């Protein structure tokens, strides 16, 4: 074990958006489905409603995963909670609602589950989203032994999170190895870097670990890719295939 690396209380396997593609993403139904396969850590996307309530949704638009259209962040949470976020997936989940972040947090806390919160701001709300989501997380996990991991592709969101709740662990998400990626993660006070899985190799893993950063990957759905990451010594694997990979593996 590398003594320079921070304490890491999280499991290796993380269920993407609750249960990957097996249930409507970012819903409580997806979390329950992922848990039925033995997963104890989940990733989800959190943004803000027009009235400042954090809720779960990946896209800025409502069109792909609900029965509505338009920008989700333009609606109040009361309006969002009336939408059908399950029928797009299958009849089984018709009527599934867009959950508030607080409801999902309480579900995880009650069941002893771990959470990776991707801060996914509506455009032009990056810093405010980081601040509010982190403040909610700080309050909700105040008595928990293991805090959630806050991640984002958006630098401003991570800066906002750091200002609102500096004690919560943060991770920088990246889909390219942009110039200065490692330095930026350190500048933001991150404990981890979360990369597109194809970007990790022996060199990038060694650089991150030497800098004291944990190494996570998204979205890993093939056995060969998962095995490669395990052999490289990475710390976390985010997957849609909760039915393929055993979280105890």
N, C-alpha and C positions, 0 to 999 in steps of 0.2 A: 504493500500500500504506500502510495506517495504521501509523505507526511505534510507536504505543502498544500495538499488539496483540502478544501473545506469539508467539514462534516456533511455527509450526504444521507439523509434519513429515508430517501424515496426508493421505491422498487425500480427495477430495470424497465419493466414493461408498463406502458401507458396507453390507455385506450383513447383513440382519436375521436374527439367530439362526442364522447360517451360510449359509442359502440361501433365506430366506423360507419360503414354503409348498411349495417344490418338492421338499423332502426333509424327513425328520423333524427338527424344530427342535432346536437345541442338542445335536446329535450330531456326531461326527467325519464321518459320511457327509454331513451338511449342509455342513460346511466344505469338504469335497472337491468337492461339487457346486457350491458358490458359486465356488470357485477355478477350476472348469472353464469358467466364464463370464468369467474374467479378473479377478475381484475379488481385491484384495490386503488389504482391511481388513474385519473381521468384528465384529459385535456379538453378545454372548452374555450369558446370565443366570447368575449364580453364587450359590449358597447353601451352607449347611453341613449335613453329615450329623450324626447324633447323636454320632459320635465325632470331630467337628471337622474332617472332610475337606471341602474345597471341591469342589463338583461342579456340573454344568450342569443347570439345570431352571428353567423360568419360574414355574409355578404352585406354590403351597404344597402342593397335593394332587397325588397321583400319577395320579389317575383319567383325565385327558384324554389324556396322552401316554405312558402305560405300560399294562402288563397287570395293574396292581395298584391298590390304593386306599389311602386314609389319607394322613397328613401325611408327606411325604418326609423332613423333618428329624427325624422320630422314629426313622428307621432308620440303622443303620451304613452306611458306604460299601460294605462287603462285601456287605450285603444289597441295597443299591441296584444294585450292579453285576451282580446276577443277573437283573434285570428286563429285559423286552423293551420297548425304547423306540422300536421301528420299525414294528411291525405295525399300530398305529393309523393310520399314514400310508398304507401300501400293502404288498402282499406283497413287493415288491422289497426292502424294508428290514426284513423280519422278523428278529428277533434282534439288531438294533442295540442297543448298550448305552448306559446313561447314562454319559457320560465324566467322569472326574475333571478338575478344572481344570488340574492339572499336565499331564495328557496332551494337552489342547488347547493349553496354553501351549507345550509342546515341539513340537507340530505347527506352530504359527505361527512359532516361533523358527527351526525348521529350514528353513522355506520362505521366510523373510523377510517374513512377513505381519504386519500391524498388527492390534491388538485393542482394542476398546472393551468393557470389562468392566462390565456393569451389576450392581452389588451388589444382590441380590434376597433380602433376609433372610426366613426364616421369622418370622412375627410373634413379637415379644418377644426376638428375637436380633439386633436391628439393630446395636448398637454392636460386639458381639463378631464379627459377620459382617464388618463393615467392617474391623476390626482384622486378622482372620486372613486375609481375602482379600488385603488390601494387603500384609501381611507375605509371603505366598506370592509375590505378583507382584514384590515388591522383590527377593526371592531369585532367582526364575526369570529375571528380566530384568536381573540385576546386570551382565552383560557386554554387553548389547544397546545399540545406538546410539540406538534410539528406544523409549521406555517405552510401556506400555499406558496408555490413558485410562480412569480409573475414574469411573463415574457412578452415581448413585442418586437415586431419588425420596425416600429416607429420610434426613433430616438427621442422625440419630444414626449411620447407617452411614458417611456422609461424614466426620463428626467422628472416628469410630474409624479410618477410613482415613488421615486427616490425622495422627493421633497415631502410628500404626504406621509410616507411610511418607510423611513430609511432602514428600519430593522427587518423588513420583509425581503427574502431573497429574490433576486432578479436574474433574468437570462436574456441575452440578446439573440433574437432570431435573425437568420440571414439565408437568402437563397443564392447568393454569390459570395465569393471571397473578395469583397471589395477592399481597396487599398486601406489599410489601417483597421481592419475588422477586429483584430485582437486588442489593439490599443484602445479602440472605442469601447469595447466590452469592459476593459479595465477602468477606463475613464468614468464609465457609468456605474462603477461599483458592482458589476455583475459577479455572480458566483458560477455562472454557466454560460455556454454558447450552445445554441440549438440550430444546427445546420441541416439543409437538404442532405440526406444521407450519402449521396454520391460525392459530396465535397470532402468527407473525412478520408484521410489516408494516414499512414504512419507519421508523416511529417506534421500534418495539421493537428493530429491528436497530441503528438509530443510537444508542439509549441503551446497548445492550450493548457495542457497539464503542467508544463514547466512554469506557466504564468499563474498557476493555482486555480484554473477554471475547470469545471466539470463539462463533459462532452455529451450532448444529446442529439438525436437525429429524428427527422420526420421525412415523409410518411412511409414507413417500411412495411411492405406487404408481400415480400418474397423471401423464402427461406434462405436463399443464397446471400441476399443482402443483409439479413439479420445475422447470419453466421459470420460474415465479414466484419460487421461492427463489433460483435462479441470478441472476435479474435484480436481486433484493434484495441480492445480494452476500454470502449466507450461506456458511458454510465446510464444512458436512457434511450429507449427505443419507443417512439410513438407509432402506433399501428392502427389501421382499419381492421385488420384480420384478427379480431379477438377470437374468432372460431378456429384459427390456424395455430396461433402461438399460445402456448401455455404461459401464463404470467409467472409461474413458478420455475420456468426454464431458464 
